[in-house]
Amino acid sequence: MADKIQVMSLLSLVCCGSSTFATLSRAAAKSAASRLRRLGILGQARDWVQRASLCESCPVRVIHHGESYCGRPFLQQVHRDATDGCGCPTIAKAKAPEEHCPLDWSNRPARKLPEGCTCKWCNTYGS
């Protein structure tokens, strides 16, 4: 069993690199949490409607197959800058309490500082 795990780990590193594997794993976890949220098992952010409305007016927003995304859908662009968006469906992202907008009010990458986050959602009025 341990040999099988080691081979799978090696294949994942050779195939797509450890950072890509970690990125894909985080995306899979976010997708699973979104499904649990839709089933009512996980809670959603109280202010998700306001968050989603900010996303809908964002210059990074993309409509793909009738769904709104934060930038191009994740699997179309796995490696990206924060200024490209995160690739998540905007409504699902807005409903997730632990999520943050990847951009600040100047559409630059948001930062988490000791005094707080600079993202659009945490600084609702662009201050």
N, C-alpha and C positions, 0 to 999 in steps of 0.2 A: 504494500500500500504506500509506504513512504517513497519507494522508487517511482511509483506512478505520479505522485505529487511533485517530486523533483523534476521529472521529465516534463510535466505540464508547466511548471514554473520556468524551466529552461526554454521551452517552446514559446511561451508568452514573451519572454525577454528577447529571444531571437526574432520572433515574428514582428512584434510591434514596439518593443522597448518598454522598460518598466514605467516610465512616466505616462505613456499611452495606455498601458494596462490600468494604471491607477486612475486616469481620467475616465476611461470606459467604466471602471468599477463604480466610481462616484456617480456617473450618469445613470447606471443601472439602479443604484440605490435610490436616487432621486425619482426615477420612474416608478419604482416599487412603492415608494412613499406616496406618490401622487395617486396611484391606484387605490391604496389603502384609505387615502383621504376621500376619494370619490365614493368608497363604500361606507364612509362614516366611521371608520375605525380610528383614524387619526384626526386630530383637530385642525382647524384652519385659522389663518390670521384673521383677527377681527376686522382689520382695515383692508382686506384683500380687494374690495371694490375700488377703493381709492388708488391702491397700488396698480391694479390692472388698468385703470384709466390713465395713469401716468405712462404705462407701457404703450398704450394705444396711440399716444401722441409723440412717442419717441422716434427720432430720426433713424434709429438702428432697426426698428421693427420691420419684419418681413411677413408677408402672407404667403403661405405655402399650402397648397391643396385645401384652401378655405380655412386654415388655422393660422392664428397670429403667433409669431415666434420672436424671441429676443435675438435678432440677427438671423443668419441662415440656420436652418435646423442643424442640430448638433452633429448628426452623422454625415452631413454634407461638408462639414468643416470641423474636424475633431480638434486640431491645433489652431488656437486663435488668441488674439489680444482681447482685453476687456472692451476695447473700443469697437470690436466686432460683435459685441453681445455675447451671451452665453450659449445660445442655441436651444434654450428651453421654450416650451409653449408658454406664452405669457400668462394665461389664466392659471395654469397649474403652478407656475412659479410664484405668482402673486398670492395664491392660497397657502403656500408653504410658510409657516411662521418663522422658520430659521433662515429663509432666503433673504438676500439683499440684491438690490439693483447693481449691476456691474459698473454703472456710470454715476458720476456726480452731476451737478447742475450745469457744468461747463462741457459735458459730454466727454470728460476725461475719465480714466480709470478711477473708480472709488477706492478709498483707502480706509483701513480700520486703524484708528489712532487711539492712544490711551484715553483721550477725552470723548471718543465715540466714532461712529462710522460716518463717512462723508457721502454715502450714496443718496440718490434722489428719494428713496423711501424713508430713510432715517431723518432726512432734512427736507421735510415736505414742502416748505415754503421757499426753498432755494436760498436760505440764509448762509 
